[in-house]
Amino acid sequence: KEGDKIAELGCGHFGHFVFPLAELTGKTGIVYAVDIIPSVLDEIKKRAYTENLPQIKPVWSNLEMFKGAKIESSSVDNALLINVLSQSDKKIEIIREAVRLIKPGGKLLVVDWKNNALLFGPKPEYRLKPEVLKQVAPKLNLTIIEEFEAGIQYHAFLFRKM
């Protein structure tokens, strides 16, 4: 909503969610566009400038490292991890870093590939296993608000930080 601080973690080349989020949070909000690839952040920075969206703040980060994102702990209202976890062997570390950024009561949206045998997408062994996420969530101070299918290819969880 207007004035919120949001972090899209692993925003990717097009910042697919960054720009709509910037519209929703308005000029009083902040949208952190976080990625490990500098050229991705350069593209987002240029587009944000062109579209007069100063609330978009590109941040380089290795999300696999605790305190890897140069964003203050407990400072964002909500964070998104969309199609990020299946790209890493350090899924729990990435979620831990996301949780560090979120204020108590804030939300984390995790969307990733379903753990099934599709002919495309990441190999099944790289896909997020929902049962593992459910076991780890309480240890990371997260409660599940909602679990749902996000289309035919993706599984999603909405968490609240306790």
Backbone hydrogen bonds, N-H to C=O, Kabsch-Sander energy under -0.5 kcal/mol:
donor,donor_aa,acceptor,acceptor_aa,energy
3,G,25,T,-3.1
4,D,1,K,-2.3
6,I,4,D,-0.5
6,I,30,I,-2.8
7,A,78,N,-1.8
8,E,6,I,-0.5
8,E,32,Y,-2.8
9,L,7,A,-0.8
9,L,80,L,-2.5
10,G,8,E,-0.6
10,G,34,V,-2.1
11,C,8,E,-0.6
11,C,34,V,-2.5
15,G,12,G,-1.1
16,H,11,C,-0.6
19,F,15,G,-1.5
21,L,17,F,-2.2
22,A,18,V,-2.1
23,E,19,F,-1.6
24,L,20,P,-1.9
25,T,21,L,-2.7
26,G,22,A,-1.3
29,G,26,G,-1.3
30,I,4,D,-2.1
31,V,55,Q,-3.0
32,Y,6,I,-3.2
32,Y,30,I,-0.5
33,A,31,V,-0.6
33,A,57,K,-1.7
34,V,8,E,-2.4
34,V,32,Y,-0.9
35,D,59,V,-1.8
40,V,37,I,-0.8
41,L,37,I,-1.5
42,D,38,P,-2.2
43,E,39,S,-2.1
44,I,40,V,-2.1
45,K,41,L,-2.6
46,K,42,D,-2.3
47,R,43,E,-2.4
48,A,44,I,-2.8
49,Y,45,K,-2.1
50,T,46,K,-2.6
51,E,47,R,-2.5
52,N,49,Y,-1.3
53,L,48,A,-3.0
56,I,53,L,-1.8
57,K,31,V,-2.9
57,K,55,Q,-0.6
59,V,33,A,-2.7
61,S,35,D,-1.9
63,L,61,S,-0.8
65,M,62,N,-2.0
68,G,65,M,-2.2
70,K,60,W,-0.6
71,I,69,A,-2.4
74,S,100,R,-3.0
75,S,72,E,-0.9
75,S,101,L,-1.6
76,V,101,L,-2.7
77,D,5,K,-2.2
78,N,5,K,-1.5
79,A,107,K,-2.1
80,L,7,A,-2.6
81,L,109,L,-2.9
82,I,9,L,-0.5
83,N,81,L,-0.6
83,N,111,V,-3.3
87,Q,84,V,-1.9
88,S,85,L,-1.7
94,I,90,K,-1.9
95,I,91,K,-2.3
96,R,92,I,-2.7
97,E,93,E,-2.1
98,A,94,I,-2.2
99,V,95,I,-2.7
100,R,96,R,-1.9
101,L,97,E,-1.2
101,L,98,A,-0.6
102,I,98,A,-1.1
103,K,76,V,-2.8
105,G,161,K,-2.9
106,G,103,K,-2.6
107,K,77,D,-1.5
108,L,159,F,-1.8
109,L,79,A,-2.5
110,V,108,L,-0.6
110,V,157,F,-2.8
111,V,81,L,-2.4
111,V,109,L,-0.5
112,D,155,H,-2.3
114,K,153,Q,-3.1
116,N,114,K,-1.7
118,L,116,N,-1.1
126,Y,123,K,-2.1
127,R,123,K,-0.7
127,R,124,P,-1.0
132,V,129,K,-1.0
133,L,129,K,-1.9
134,K,130,P,-2.5
135,Q,131,E,-1.6
136,V,132,V,-2.2
137,A,133,L,-2.3
139,K,136,V,-0.7
140,L,136,V,-1.2
140,L,137,A,-1.0
141,N,138,P,-1.4
142,L,137,A,-2.4
143,T,160,R,-2.3
145,I,158,L,-3.3
146,E,158,L,-1.8
148,F,156,A,-2.4
150,A,154,Y,-2.3
151,G,149,E,-0.7
154,Y,150,A,-0.5
155,H,112,D,-3.0
156,A,148,F,-2.8
157,F,110,V,-2.6
158,L,146,E,-3.0
159,F,108,L,-2.9
159,F,157,F,-0.5
160,R,143,T,-2.4
161,K,106,G,-2.9
162,M,141,N,-2.8
